[in-house]
Amino acid sequence: MARVKIYSTGHCPICEKTKHLLKKWKIPYEEVLLDKPSVYKEFAELTNNARMVPQLTIDGKWIGGFSELTELHMDDALDELMEA
């Protein structure tokens, strides 16, 4: 089971960019498409009712979207999170 989950939609260019970066950084992830009400409920609870995608979690903890992911990477904090 992947430690990273990306909540996305099928027609989101930033979601595609985020998945591309995760692959480039060799970080396995699970994609969750927000097309079912039960999935959307989980998404809303985890992300404090976020309105934009992508949104990411690591080990079930919400880290934010694309901007937050790249900031974590630039600060070397992403490596620390993935090593934990």
mmCIF file as gemmi writes it, N, C-alpha and C atoms, coordinates in Angstrom:
data_model
loop_
_atom_site.group_PDB
_atom_site.id
_atom_site.type_symbol
_atom_site.label_atom_id
_atom_site.label_alt_id
_atom_site.label_comp_id
_atom_site.label_asym_id
_atom_site.label_entity_id
_atom_site.label_seq_id
_atom_site.pdbx_PDB_ins_code
_atom_site.Cartn_x
_atom_site.Cartn_y
_atom_site.Cartn_z
_atom_site.occupancy
_atom_site.B_iso_or_equiv
_atom_site.pdbx_formal_charge
_atom_site.auth_seq_id
_atom_site.auth_asym_id
_atom_site.pdbx_PDB_model_num
ATOM 1 N N . MET Axp A 1 ? 0.844 -1.186 0 1 0 ? 1 A 1
ATOM 2 C CA . MET Axp A 1 ? 0 0 0 1 0 ? 1 A 1
ATOM 3 C C . MET Axp A 1 ? 0.891 1.251 0 1 0 ? 1 A 1
ATOM 4 N N . ALA Axp A 2 ? 0.579 2.176 -0.871 1 0 ? 2 A 1
ATOM 5 C CA . ALA Axp A 2 ? 1.353 3.415 -0.975 1 0 ? 2 A 1
ATOM 6 C C . ALA Axp A 2 ? 1.061 4.321 0.218 1 0 ? 2 A 1
ATOM 7 N N . ARG Axp A 3 ? 2.093 4.988 0.679 1 0 ? 3 A 1
ATOM 8 C CA . ARG Axp A 3 ? 1.947 5.913 1.81 1 0 ? 3 A 1
ATOM 9 C C . ARG Axp A 3 ? 1.365 7.241 1.366 1 0 ? 3 A 1
ATOM 10 N N . VAL Axp A 4 ? 1.499 7.559 0.083 1 0 ? 4 A 1
ATOM 11 C CA . VAL Axp A 4 ? 1.007 8.826 -0.462 1 0 ? 4 A 1
ATOM 12 C C . VAL Axp A 4 ? -0.279 8.567 -1.224 1 0 ? 4 A 1
ATOM 13 N N . LYS Axp A 5 ? -1.288 9.372 -0.931 1 0 ? 5 A 1
ATOM 14 C CA . LYS Axp A 5 ? -2.535 9.353 -1.681 1 0 ? 5 A 1
ATOM 15 C C . LYS Axp A 5 ? -2.692 10.708 -2.342 1 0 ? 5 A 1
ATOM 16 N N . ILE Axp A 6 ? -3.093 10.689 -3.612 1 0 ? 6 A 1
ATOM 17 C CA . ILE Axp A 6 ? -3.41 11.922 -4.315 1 0 ? 6 A 1
ATOM 18 C C . ILE Axp A 6 ? -4.882 11.868 -4.703 1 0 ? 6 A 1
ATOM 19 N N . TYR Axp A 7 ? -5.613 12.836 -4.208 1 0 ? 7 A 1
ATOM 20 C CA . TYR Axp A 7 ? -7.024 12.971 -4.553 1 0 ? 7 A 1
ATOM 21 C C . TYR Axp A 7 ? -7.096 13.879 -5.764 1 0 ? 7 A 1
ATOM 22 N N . SER Axp A 8 ? -7.736 13.375 -6.827 1 0 ? 8 A 1
ATOM 23 C CA . SER Axp A 8 ? -7.724 14.116 -8.081 1 0 ? 8 A 1
ATOM 24 C C . SER Axp A 8 ? -9.017 13.894 -8.851 1 0 ? 8 A 1
ATOM 25 N N . THR Axp A 9 ? -9.087 14.558 -9.994 1 0 ? 9 A 1
ATOM 26 C CA . THR Axp A 9 ? -10.171 14.347 -10.943 1 0 ? 9 A 1
ATOM 27 C C . THR Axp A 9 ? -9.545 13.969 -12.278 1 0 ? 9 A 1
ATOM 28 N N . GLY Axp A 10 ? -10.357 13.47 -13.179 1 0 ? 10 A 1
ATOM 29 C CA . GLY Axp A 10 ? -9.851 13.013 -14.458 1 0 ? 10 A 1
ATOM 30 C C . GLY Axp A 10 ? -9.42 14.104 -15.417 1 0 ? 10 A 1
ATOM 31 N N . HIS Axp A 11 ? -9.829 15.339 -15.167 1 0 ? 11 A 1
ATOM 32 C CA . HIS Axp A 11 ? -9.549 16.42 -16.11 1 0 ? 11 A 1
ATOM 33 C C . HIS Axp A 11 ? -8.806 17.573 -15.445 1 0 ? 11 A 1
ATOM 34 N N . CYS Axp A 12 ? -7.747 17.25 -14.722 1 0 ? 12 A 1
ATOM 35 C CA . CYS Axp A 12 ? -7.035 18.253 -13.945 1 0 ? 12 A 1
ATOM 36 C C . CYS Axp A 12 ? -5.564 18.291 -14.36 1 0 ? 12 A 1
ATOM 37 N N . PRO Axp A 13 ? -5.133 19.35 -15.053 1 0 ? 13 A 1
ATOM 38 C CA . PRO Axp A 13 ? -3.731 19.403 -15.489 1 0 ? 13 A 1
ATOM 39 C C . PRO Axp A 13 ? -2.733 19.474 -14.33 1 0 ? 13 A 1
ATOM 40 N N . ILE Axp A 14 ? -3.097 20.117 -13.232 1 0 ? 14 A 1
ATOM 41 C CA . ILE Axp A 14 ? -2.188 20.18 -12.083 1 0 ? 14 A 1
ATOM 42 C C . ILE Axp A 14 ? -2.082 18.807 -11.416 1 0 ? 14 A 1
ATOM 43 N N . CYS Axp A 15 ? -3.167 18.043 -11.439 1 0 ? 15 A 1
ATOM 44 C CA . CYS Axp A 15 ? -3.11 16.671 -10.915 1 0 ? 15 A 1
ATOM 45 C C . CYS Axp A 15 ? -2.115 15.852 -11.726 1 0 ? 15 A 1
ATOM 46 N N . GLU Axp A 16 ? -2.168 15.995 -13.043 1 0 ? 16 A 1
ATOM 47 C CA . GLU Axp A 16 ? -1.232 15.272 -13.912 1 0 ? 16 A 1
ATOM 48 C C . GLU Axp A 16 ? 0.215 15.692 -13.62 1 0 ? 16 A 1
ATOM 49 N N . LYS Axp A 17 ? 0.42 16.973 -13.44 1 0 ? 17 A 1
ATOM 50 C CA . LYS Axp A 17 ? 1.763 17.485 -13.13 1 0 ? 17 A 1
ATOM 51 C C . LYS Axp A 17 ? 2.251 16.926 -11.79 1 0 ? 17 A 1
ATOM 52 N N . THR Axp A 18 ? 1.374 16.862 -10.81 1 0 ? 18 A 1
ATOM 53 C CA . THR Axp A 18 ? 1.72 16.331 -9.492 1 0 ? 18 A 1
ATOM 54 C C . THR Axp A 18 ? 2.101 14.86 -9.587 1 0 ? 18 A 1
ATOM 55 N N . LYS Axp A 19 ? 1.314 14.085 -10.332 1 0 ? 19 A 1
ATOM 56 C CA . LYS Axp A 19 ? 1.623 12.659 -10.498 1 0 ? 19 A 1
ATOM 57 C C . LYS Axp A 19 ? 2.955 12.486 -11.234 1 0 ? 19 A 1
ATOM 58 N N . HIS Axp A 20 ? 3.215 13.321 -12.207 1 0 ? 20 A 1
ATOM 59 C CA . HIS Axp A 20 ? 4.482 13.268 -12.942 1 0 ? 20 A 1
ATOM 60 C C . HIS Axp A 20 ? 5.662 13.516 -11.99 1 0 ? 20 A 1
ATOM 61 N N . LEU Axp A 21 ? 5.534 14.532 -11.117 1 0 ? 21 A 1
ATOM 62 C CA . LEU Axp A 21 ? 6.608 14.817 -10.164 1 0 ? 21 A 1
ATOM 63 C C . LEU Axp A 21 ? 6.819 13.661 -9.189 1 0 ? 21 A 1
ATOM 64 N N . LEU Axp A 22 ? 5.743 13.089 -8.696 1 0 ? 22 A 1
ATOM 65 C CA . LEU Axp A 22 ? 5.874 11.956 -7.775 1 0 ? 22 A 1
ATOM 66 C C . LEU Axp A 22 ? 6.601 10.796 -8.453 1 0 ? 22 A 1
ATOM 67 N N . LYS Axp A 23 ? 6.264 10.543 -9.71 1 0 ? 23 A 1
ATOM 68 C CA . LYS Axp A 23 ? 6.958 9.483 -10.456 1 0 ? 23 A 1
ATOM 69 C C . LYS Axp A 23 ? 8.429 9.84 -10.643 1 0 ? 23 A 1
ATOM 70 N N . LYS Axp A 24 ? 8.707 11.087 -10.987 1 0 ? 24 A 1
ATOM 71 C CA . LYS Axp A 24 ? 10.083 11.536 -11.191 1 0 ? 24 A 1
ATOM 72 C C . LYS Axp A 24 ? 10.897 11.369 -9.912 1 0 ? 24 A 1
ATOM 73 N N . TRP Axp A 25 ? 10.291 11.671 -8.773 1 0 ? 25 A 1
ATOM 74 C CA . TRP Axp A 25 ? 10.968 11.561 -7.486 1 0 ? 25 A 1
ATOM 75 C C . TRP Axp A 25 ? 10.93 10.132 -6.941 1 0 ? 25 A 1
ATOM 76 N N . LYS Axp A 26 ? 10.339 9.213 -7.726 1 0 ? 26 A 1
ATOM 77 C CA . LYS Axp A 26 ? 10.242 7.796 -7.352 1 0 ? 26 A 1
ATOM 78 C C . LYS Axp A 26 ? 9.494 7.579 -6.04 1 0 ? 26 A 1
ATOM 79 N N . ILE Axp A 27 ? 8.407 8.323 -5.914 1 0 ? 27 A 1
ATOM 80 C CA . ILE Axp A 27 ? 7.546 8.194 -4.738 1 0 ? 27 A 1
ATOM 81 C C . ILE Axp A 27 ? 6.265 7.487 -5.176 1 0 ? 27 A 1
ATOM 82 N N . PRO Axp A 28 ? 6.052 6.261 -4.711 1 0 ? 28 A 1
ATOM 83 C CA . PRO Axp A 28 ? 4.822 5.562 -5.084 1 0 ? 28 A 1
ATOM 84 C C . PRO Axp A 28 ? 3.608 6.251 -4.467 1 0 ? 28 A 1
ATOM 85 N N . TYR Axp A 29 ? 2.514 6.212 -5.188 1 0 ? 29 A 1
ATOM 86 C CA . TYR Axp A 29 ? 1.294 6.863 -4.699 1 0 ? 29 A 1
ATOM 87 C C . TYR Axp A 29 ? 0.078 6.073 -5.133 1 0 ? 29 A 1
ATOM 88 N N . GLU Axp A 30 ? -0.995 6.329 -4.438 1 0 ? 30 A 1
ATOM 89 C CA . GLU Axp A 30 ? -2.302 5.786 -4.793 1 0 ? 30 A 1
ATOM 90 C C . GLU Axp A 30 ? -3.155 6.97 -5.23 1 0 ? 30 A 1
ATOM 91 N N . GLU Axp A 31 ? -3.757 6.86 -6.396 1 0 ? 31 A 1
ATOM 92 C CA . GLU Axp A 31 ? -4.642 7.931 -6.868 1 0 ? 31 A 1
ATOM 93 C C . GLU Axp A 31 ? -6.074 7.597 -6.489 1 0 ? 31 A 1
ATOM 94 N N . VAL Axp A 32 ? -6.77 8.588 -5.952 1 0 ? 32 A 1
ATOM 95 C CA . VAL Axp A 32 ? -8.171 8.446 -5.592 1 0 ? 32 A 1
ATOM 96 C C . VAL Axp A 32 ? -8.944 9.475 -6.408 1 0 ? 32 A 1
ATOM 97 N N . LEU Axp A 33 ? -9.78 8.964 -7.324 1 0 ? 33 A 1
ATOM 98 C CA . LEU Axp A 33 ? -10.589 9.858 -8.158 1 0 ? 33 A 1
ATOM 99 C C . LEU Axp A 33 ? -11.866 10.225 -7.415 1 0 ? 33 A 1
ATOM 100 N N . LEU Axp A 34 ? -12.182 11.491 -7.435 1 0 ? 34 A 1
ATOM 101 C CA . LEU Axp A 34 ? -13.341 12 -6.683 1 0 ? 34 A 1
ATOM 102 C C . LEU Axp A 34 ? -14.618 11.901 -7.514 1 0 ? 34 A 1
ATOM 103 N N . ASP Axp A 35 ? -14.98 10.687 -7.865 1 0 ? 35 A 1
ATOM 104 C CA . ASP Axp A 35 ? -16.17 10.498 -8.68 1 0 ? 35 A 1
ATOM 105 C C . ASP Axp A 35 ? -17.306 9.784 -7.956 1 0 ? 35 A 1
ATOM 106 N N . LYS Axp A 36 ? -17.078 9.414 -6.694 1 0 ? 36 A 1
ATOM 107 C CA . LYS Axp A 36 ? -18.103 8.732 -5.902 1 0 ? 36 A 1
ATOM 108 C C . LYS Axp A 36 ? -18.378 9.536 -4.635 1 0 ? 36 A 1
ATOM 109 N N . PRO Axp A 37 ? -19.651 9.632 -4.235 1 0 ? 37 A 1
ATOM 110 C CA . PRO Axp A 37 ? -19.978 10.379 -3.016 1 0 ? 37 A 1
ATOM 111 C C . PRO Axp A 37 ? -19.221 9.887 -1.786 1 0 ? 37 A 1
ATOM 112 N N . SER Axp A 38 ? -19.022 8.578 -1.641 1 0 ? 38 A 1
ATOM 113 C CA . SER Axp A 38 ? -18.324 8.055 -0.462 1 0 ? 38 A 1
ATOM 114 C C . SER Axp A 38 ? -16.863 8.497 -0.446 1 0 ? 38 A 1
ATOM 115 N N . VAL Axp A 39 ? -16.248 8.57 -1.601 1 0 ? 39 A 1
ATOM 116 C CA . VAL Axp A 39 ? -14.861 9.022 -1.697 1 0 ? 39 A 1
ATOM 117 C C . VAL Axp A 39 ? -14.789 10.51 -1.399 1 0 ? 39 A 1
ATOM 118 N N . TYR Axp A 40 ? -15.748 11.267 -1.903 1 0 ? 40 A 1
ATOM 119 C CA . TYR Axp A 40 ? -15.742 12.709 -1.663 1 0 ? 40 A 1
ATOM 120 C C . TYR Axp A 40 ? -15.896 13.008 -0.179 1 0 ? 40 A 1
ATOM 121 N N . LYS Axp A 41 ? -16.687 12.212 0.519 1 0 ? 41 A 1
ATOM 122 C CA . LYS Axp A 41 ? -16.855 12.415 1.959 1 0 ? 41 A 1
ATOM 123 C C . LYS Axp A 41 ? -15.518 12.209 2.677 1 0 ? 41 A 1
ATOM 124 N N . GLU Axp A 42 ? -14.802 11.139 2.327 1 0 ? 42 A 1
ATOM 125 C CA . GLU Axp A 42 ? -13.478 10.885 2.897 1 0 ? 42 A 1
ATOM 126 C C . GLU Axp A 42 ? -12.538 12.053 2.597 1 0 ? 42 A 1
ATOM 127 N N . PHE Axp A 43 ? -12.556 12.515 1.358 1 0 ? 43 A 1
ATOM 128 C CA . PHE Axp A 43 ? -11.727 13.643 0.925 1 0 ? 43 A 1
ATOM 129 C C . PHE Axp A 43 ? -12.017 14.89 1.758 1 0 ? 43 A 1
ATOM 130 N N . ALA Axp A 44 ? -13.285 15.21 1.924 1 0 ? 44 A 1
ATOM 131 C CA . ALA Axp A 44 ? -13.682 16.409 2.665 1 0 ? 44 A 1
ATOM 132 C C . ALA Axp A 44 ? -13.239 16.333 4.125 1 0 ? 44 A 1
ATOM 133 N N . GLU Axp A 45 ? -13.374 15.16 4.731 1 0 ? 45 A 1
ATOM 134 C CA . GLU Axp A 45 ? -12.974 14.994 6.129 1 0 ? 45 A 1
ATOM 135 C C . GLU Axp A 45 ? -11.459 15.112 6.296 1 0 ? 45 A 1
ATOM 136 N N . LEU Axp A 46 ? -10.706 14.5 5.404 1 0 ? 46 A 1
ATOM 137 C CA . LEU Axp A 46 ? -9.241 14.532 5.5 1 0 ? 46 A 1
ATOM 138 C C . LEU Axp A 46 ? -8.651 15.909 5.229 1 0 ? 46 A 1
ATOM 139 N N . THR Axp A 47 ? -9.288 16.663 4.336 1 0 ? 47 A 1
ATOM 140 C CA . THR Axp A 47 ? -8.709 17.916 3.855 1 0 ? 47 A 1
ATOM 141 C C . THR Axp A 47 ? -9.402 19.161 4.395 1 0 ? 47 A 1
ATOM 142 N N . ASN Axp A 48 ? -10.215 18.995 5.414 1 0 ? 48 A 1
ATOM 143 C CA . ASN Axp A 48 ? -10.921 20.141 5.986 1 0 ? 48 A 1
ATOM 144 C C . ASN Axp A 48 ? -11.75 20.864 4.915 1 0 ? 48 A 1
ATOM 145 N N . ASN Axp A 49 ? -12.447 20.065 4.108 1 0 ? 49 A 1
ATOM 146 C CA . ASN Axp A 49 ? -13.341 20.55 3.052 1 0 ? 49 A 1
ATOM 147 C C . ASN Axp A 49 ? -12.623 21.346 1.958 1 0 ? 49 A 1
ATOM 148 N N . ALA Axp A 50 ? -11.463 20.876 1.558 1 0 ? 50 A 1
ATOM 149 C CA . ALA Axp A 50 ? -10.733 21.534 0.461 1 0 ? 50 A 1
ATOM 150 C C . ALA Axp A 50 ? -11.605 21.563 -0.788 1 0 ? 50 A 1
ATOM 151 N N . ARG Axp A 51 ? -11.457 22.612 -1.567 1 0 ? 51 A 1
ATOM 152 C CA . ARG Axp A 51 ? -12.27 22.792 -2.771 1 0 ? 51 A 1
ATOM 153 C C . ARG Axp A 51 ? -11.485 22.571 -4.055 1 0 ? 51 A 1
ATOM 154 N N . MET Axp A 52 ? -10.183 22.37 -3.937 1 0 ? 52 A 1
ATOM 155 C CA . MET Axp A 52 ? -9.356 22.236 -5.12 1 0 ? 52 A 1
ATOM 156 C C . MET Axp A 52 ? -8.602 20.915 -5.106 1 0 ? 52 A 1
ATOM 157 N N . VAL Axp A 53 ? -8.284 20.43 -6.274 1 0 ? 53 A 1
ATOM 158 C CA . VAL Axp A 53 ? -7.441 19.25 -6.422 1 0 ? 53 A 1
ATOM 159 C C . VAL Axp A 53 ? -6.215 19.643 -7.216 1 0 ? 53 A 1
ATOM 160 N N . PRO Axp A 54 ? -5.143 18.941 -7.049 1 0 ? 54 A 1
ATOM 161 C CA . PRO Axp A 54 ? -4.986 17.751 -6.225 1 0 ? 54 A 1
ATOM 162 C C . PRO Axp A 54 ? -4.799 18.108 -4.764 1 0 ? 54 A 1
ATOM 163 N N . GLN Axp A 55 ? -5.103 17.151 -3.921 1 0 ? 55 A 1
ATOM 164 C CA . GLN Axp A 55 ? -4.799 17.215 -2.5 1 0 ? 55 A 1
ATOM 165 C C . GLN Axp A 55 ? -4.088 15.922 -2.163 1 0 ? 55 A 1
ATOM 166 N N . LEU Axp A 56 ? -3.088 16.01 -1.286 1 0 ? 56 A 1
ATOM 167 C CA . LEU Axp A 56 ? -2.274 14.844 -0.976 1 0 ? 56 A 1
ATOM 168 C C . LEU Axp A 56 ? -2.244 14.559 0.512 1 0 ? 56 A 1
ATOM 169 N N . THR Axp A 57 ? -2.144 13.266 0.819 1 0 ? 57 A 1
ATOM 170 C CA . THR Axp A 57 ? -1.918 12.835 2.186 1 0 ? 57 A 1
ATOM 171 C C . THR Axp A 57 ? -0.691 11.92 2.196 1 0 ? 57 A 1
ATOM 172 N N . ILE Axp A 58 ? 0.03 11.949 3.303 1 0 ? 58 A 1
ATOM 173 C CA . ILE Axp A 58 ? 1.121 11.013 3.537 1 0 ? 58 A 1
ATOM 174 C C . ILE Axp A 58 ? 0.805 10.322 4.851 1 0 ? 58 A 1
ATOM 175 N N . ASP Axp A 59 ? 0.691 9.004 4.789 1 0 ? 59 A 1
ATOM 176 C CA . ASP Axp A 59 ? 0.316 8.203 5.962 1 0 ? 59 A 1
ATOM 177 C C . ASP Axp A 59 ? -0.976 8.712 6.592 1 0 ? 59 A 1
ATOM 178 N N . GLY Axp A 60 ? -1.914 9.135 5.748 1 0 ? 60 A 1
ATOM 179 C CA . GLY Axp A 60 ? -3.213 9.599 6.232 1 0 ? 60 A 1
ATOM 180 C C . GLY Axp A 60 ? -3.237 11.023 6.741 1 0 ? 60 A 1
ATOM 181 N N . LYS Axp A 61 ? -2.096 11.705 6.724 1 0 ? 61 A 1
ATOM 182 C CA . LYS Axp A 61 ? -2.039 13.097 7.19 1 0 ? 61 A 1
ATOM 183 C C . LYS Axp A 61 ? -2.038 14.027 5.978 1 0 ? 61 A 1
ATOM 184 N N . TRP Axp A 62 ? -2.956 14.96 5.975 1 0 ? 62 A 1
ATOM 185 C CA . TRP Axp A 62 ? -3.108 15.905 4.871 1 0 ? 62 A 1
ATOM 186 C C . TRP Axp A 62 ? -1.917 16.846 4.815 1 0 ? 62 A 1
ATOM 187 N N . ILE Axp A 63 ? -1.285 16.944 3.637 1 0 ? 63 A 1
ATOM 188 C CA . ILE Axp A 63 ? -0.168 17.872 3.482 1 0 ? 63 A 1
ATOM 189 C C . ILE Axp A 63 ? -0.509 19.049 2.577 1 0 ? 63 A 1
ATOM 190 N N . GLY Axp A 64 ? -1.603 18.962 1.836 1 0 ? 64 A 1
ATOM 191 C CA . GLY Axp A 64 ? -2.006 20.06 0.961 1 0 ? 64 A 1
ATOM 192 C C . GLY Axp A 64 ? -1.989 19.641 -0.498 1 0 ? 64 A 1
ATOM 193 N N . GLY Axp A 65 ? -1.764 20.638 -1.358 1 0 ? 65 A 1
ATOM 194 C CA . GLY Axp A 65 ? -1.807 20.403 -2.791 1 0 ? 65 A 1
ATOM 195 C C . GLY Axp A 65 ? -0.434 20.473 -3.446 1 0 ? 65 A 1
ATOM 196 N N . PHE Axp A 66 ? -0.443 20.8 -4.735 1 0 ? 66 A 1
ATOM 197 C CA . PHE Axp A 66 ? 0.778 20.846 -5.528 1 0 ? 66 A 1
ATOM 198 C C . PHE Axp A 66 ? 1.809 21.813 -4.943 1 0 ? 66 A 1
ATOM 199 N N . SER Axp A 67 ? 1.388 23.002 -4.573 1 0 ? 67 A 1
ATOM 200 C CA . SER Axp A 67 ? 2.319 24.004 -4.029 1 0 ? 67 A 1
ATOM 201 C C . SER Axp A 67 ? 2.977 23.514 -2.749 1 0 ? 67 A 1
ATOM 202 N N . GLU Axp A 68 ? 2.191 22.947 -1.87 1 0 ? 68 A 1
ATOM 203 C CA . GLU Axp A 68 ? 2.735 22.452 -0.605 1 0 ? 68 A 1
ATOM 204 C C . GLU Axp A 68 ? 3.697 21.279 -0.845 1 0 ? 68 A 1
ATOM 205 N N . LEU Axp A 69 ? 3.366 20.427 -1.808 1 0 ? 69 A 1
ATOM 206 C CA . LEU Axp A 69 ? 4.248 19.311 -2.144 1 0 ? 69 A 1
ATOM 207 C C . LEU Axp A 69 ? 5.598 19.811 -2.643 1 0 ? 69 A 1
ATOM 208 N N . THR Axp A 70 ? 5.595 20.776 -3.544 1 0 ? 70 A 1
ATOM 209 C CA . THR Axp A 70 ? 6.861 21.278 -4.08 1 0 ? 70 A 1
ATOM 210 C C . THR Axp A 70 ? 7.649 22.028 -3.005 1 0 ? 70 A 1
ATOM 211 N N . GLU Axp A 71 ? 6.96 22.742 -2.109 1 0 ? 71 A 1
ATOM 212 C CA . GLU Axp A 71 ? 7.658 23.413 -1.005 1 0 ? 71 A 1
ATOM 213 C C . GLU Axp A 71 ? 8.329 22.403 -0.083 1 0 ? 71 A 1
ATOM 214 N N . LEU Axp A 72 ? 7.614 21.315 0.232 1 0 ? 72 A 1
ATOM 215 C CA . LEU Axp A 72 ? 8.21 20.263 1.062 1 0 ? 72 A 1
ATOM 216 C C . LEU Axp A 72 ? 9.452 19.695 0.389 1 0 ? 72 A 1
ATOM 217 N N . HIS Axp A 73 ? 9.367 19.489 -0.912 1 0 ? 73 A 1
ATOM 218 C CA . HIS Axp A 73 ? 10.505 18.948 -1.651 1 0 ? 73 A 1
ATOM 219 C C . HIS Axp A 73 ? 11.684 19.923 -1.642 1 0 ? 73 A 1
ATOM 220 N N . MET Axp A 74 ? 11.422 21.186 -1.881 1 0 ? 74 A 1
ATOM 221 C CA . MET Axp A 74 ? 12.485 22.187 -1.928 1 0 ? 74 A 1
ATOM 222 C C . MET Axp A 74 ? 13.147 22.367 -0.568 1 0 ? 74 A 1
ATOM 223 N N . ASP Axp A 75 ? 12.399 22.17 0.509 1 0 ? 75 A 1
ATOM 224 C CA . ASP Axp A 75 ? 12.934 22.304 1.868 1 0 ? 75 A 1
ATOM 225 C C . ASP Axp A 75 ? 13.529 20.996 2.397 1 0 ? 75 A 1
ATOM 226 N N . ASP Axp A 76 ? 13.579 19.967 1.551 1 0 ? 76 A 1
ATOM 227 C CA . ASP Axp A 76 ? 14.058 18.641 1.927 1 0 ? 76 A 1
ATOM 228 C C . ASP Axp A 76 ? 13.183 17.974 2.997 1 0 ? 76 A 1
ATOM 229 N N . ALA Axp A 77 ? 12.048 18.531 3.277 1 0 ? 77 A 1
ATOM 230 C CA . ALA Axp A 77 ? 11.149 17.954 4.268 1 0 ? 77 A 1
ATOM 231 C C . ALA Axp A 77 ? 10.407 16.748 3.712 1 0 ? 77 A 1
ATOM 232 N N . LEU Axp A 78 ? 10.225 16.703 2.398 1 0 ? 78 A 1
ATOM 233 C CA . LEU Axp A 78 ? 9.541 15.557 1.792 1 0 ? 78 A 1
ATOM 234 C C . LEU Axp A 78 ? 10.365 14.292 1.977 1 0 ? 78 A 1
ATOM 235 N N . ASP Axp A 79 ? 11.667 14.396 1.781 1 0 ? 79 A 1
ATOM 236 C CA . ASP Axp A 79 ? 12.545 13.241 1.994 1 0 ? 79 A 1
ATOM 237 C C . ASP Axp A 79 ? 12.437 12.744 3.43 1 0 ? 79 A 1
ATOM 238 N N . GLU Axp A 80 ? 12.405 13.658 4.371 1 0 ? 80 A 1
ATOM 239 C CA . GLU Axp A 80 ? 12.283 13.288 5.788 1 0 ? 80 A 1
ATOM 240 C C . GLU Axp A 80 ? 10.964 12.593 6.053 1 0 ? 80 A 1
ATOM 241 N N . LEU Axp A 81 ? 9.875 13.106 5.475 1 0 ? 81 A 1
ATOM 242 C CA . LEU Axp A 81 ? 8.569 12.481 5.668 1 0 ? 81 A 1
ATOM 243 C C . LEU Axp A 81 ? 8.54 11.066 5.077 1 0 ? 81 A 1
ATOM 244 N N . MET Axp A 82 ? 9.162 10.908 3.924 1 0 ? 82 A 1
ATOM 245 C CA . MET Axp A 82 ? 9.144 9.608 3.264 1 0 ? 82 A 1
ATOM 246 C C . MET Axp A 82 ? 10.066 8.599 3.95 1 0 ? 82 A 1
ATOM 247 N N . GLU Axp A 83 ? 11.096 9.074 4.64 1 0 ? 83 A 1
ATOM 248 C CA . GLU Axp A 83 ? 12.005 8.184 5.352 1 0 ? 83 A 1
ATOM 249 C C . GLU Axp A 83 ? 11.418 7.712 6.685 1 0 ? 83 A 1
ATOM 250 N N . ALA Axp A 84 ? 10.523 8.501 7.239 1 0 ? 84 A 1
ATOM 251 C CA . ALA Axp A 84 ? 9.946 8.176 8.566 1 0 ? 84 A 1
ATOM 252 C C . ALA Axp A 84 ? 9.146 6.889 8.529 1 0 ? 84 A 1
